[in-house]
Amino acid sequence: MSYTIKTAEQYKQAYQHSIEDPEGFWAEVAGHFFWQKTWDKVLEWDFRKPELKWFIGAKLNITENCLDRHLATKGDQTAILFEPNDPAAPNRSYTYRQLYESVCKTANALKANGIQKGDRVCFYMPMVPELAIGVLACARIGAIHSVVFAGFSANSLADRIKDATCKMVICSDYNDRGAKHIIVKDVVDEALAMGCDSVKTVLVHRNTGGKINWREGRDKWWHEEVDHQSHACPAEPMDAEDMLFILYTSGSTGKPKGVVHTCGGYMVYTCYTFQNVFQYEDDDIYWCTADIGWVTGHSYIVYGPLLAGATTVMFEGVPTYPDASRFWQVCEKLRVTQFYTAPTAIRALMAHGDQYVEGFDLASIKVLGSVGEPINEEAWRWYYDKVGKGRAPIVDTWWQTETGGILISPLPGITPSRPCYATYPLPGIQPCLLDQEGREIEGNDVEGLLCIKFPWPSILRTTYGDHERCRQTYFAPFDNYYFTGDGARRDADGMYRIIGRVDDVINVSGHRLGTAEIENAINTHPQVVESAVVGYPHDIKGQGIYAYVITSAPVADDNTFRHELLDAVSKVIGPIAKPDKIQIVSGLPKTRSGKIMRRILRKVASGDTSSLGDVSTLLNPEVVDEIIDGALNE
Ligand code: WTA
């Protein structure tokens, strides 16, 4: 595409242009898409409200840009290349034409089942092509998708269905993931029994086959609803600012919030960044190993690549099944050219030993990507040396569910990359560092709170059903800035290094979890009086979950109690939120106003008790020694 940056000089020019004339810059990029009607105005914004509008007055349908637009030139090119969990099973693939027809049929089936523009549809599915097809079918008719990661519990699923008052749930019968065989439909039934009255239909995709429970009238088979439909479905004209999807994400407080993205800006930004960060070229095979249940899957498995007319790989399995060479086997077999994964996967595979990566022909790989959490230098080097064989540049891409697309990243082979650094902002992005008082920290070789000064097209518009919460979380902490929740360092060359969250969000194996959510789950155990959860450095997961728990009476059987706590967390949130360590304590260090001193708990959890600072002003200083003595730093 003509907006693809190819040289460092072009990057500088594009960046300069995007700062001096943001509206002109983005209008030029947006000119490469198919709009049913173009915009009257590029941007209106006010961070204080917040009000964020891009391409005002424009009409479009994102699926016309993902599908219809490519039919003439790329109809027979593979759009989705599916690698199933079982390595012996054949690859399934969809050309752009087949994908177009499948999306249209599915869209017609949704309509036939009463789904209209603006209705919310929840997805709870493994990584099979039907998930991408379903999501696009929603977009085709203007329904809003809310994909819930299939590792979440029935409780979490029910919360999300209720928050968005979804009319339909689309799920699978079963999910084969690694050696596990999970009954997905049962989880959905359990969730729907928790008062999800808005759901009228459950559309069930037969993935593995096998007996499942069935509710006549409510449950319908995907193939029975979809297969006979016409493979033409007009694309609903959408306002650029109409909602495209909701995606729930964890924050410091309360329940996860539904981050809202809209059609126009999200389309322009995800495609632009996909194209530039991965330098996709014709005939490349791009593979992002994320799950579509997270934002990375939305933006860089489905929308970004399809908008750019790429071949995108969808992988159903896990990196260690049947063994720790699976990623590399697949890269060799499919001739993958861009490979995008999370540091936690790299660390886990590195720990299995080099023999799993050596011996595979990975010469096709041109670009390696990293996302979701800070990548430590050792993992970065291993990725670069063992996977990229020193030939493929690494793009350490920093972004968030709320940002919709990548904000800070190297451009491979074009701008410099450096271990542990996301490096420089992409065109259109104006990052800055603030101190605690909200003053901008100028100059280089400094550290502070990472904020963004100016909107970009795919910035979140609101949190579903609660605009005030959006303002409070992202725009109220610092006047007239978007606050990311991350701390960062800007080095002598002006490059950004992300340090990690400065709020009560922890990042466990690249999954974002709120400590308050985990505490609430632990507190459902009848014997728990109070708990405090913090993150601590973990070799593989990045951060591990450390829970301090106060019980109402001494526990009779320590082991049983711990298992009950883990079960409680699995039930309320999902297995991904299970604490790695649980320490039973008699009290938690608190200030005189009753606030838990998490700083102390974090230090103890990390095994560093050298600099706890002055604890004498605490309400209960004596508890600190007890906590240190009982700390689980084996
Ligand atoms: C963290 C994932 C360091 C960060 C796309 C952010 C990163 C949170 C990086 C968002 C990176 C993401 N280096 N940290 N390259 N990318 N993060 O919403 O703390 O699941 O705020 O979006 O992940 O997580 P989310």
Residues whose N, C-alpha, C, O or C-beta is under 5 A from the ligand:
A	BS01	WTA	S370 V371 G372 E373 P374 I375 D396 T397 W398 W399 Q400 T401 T484 D486 I498 G500 R501 G510 R512
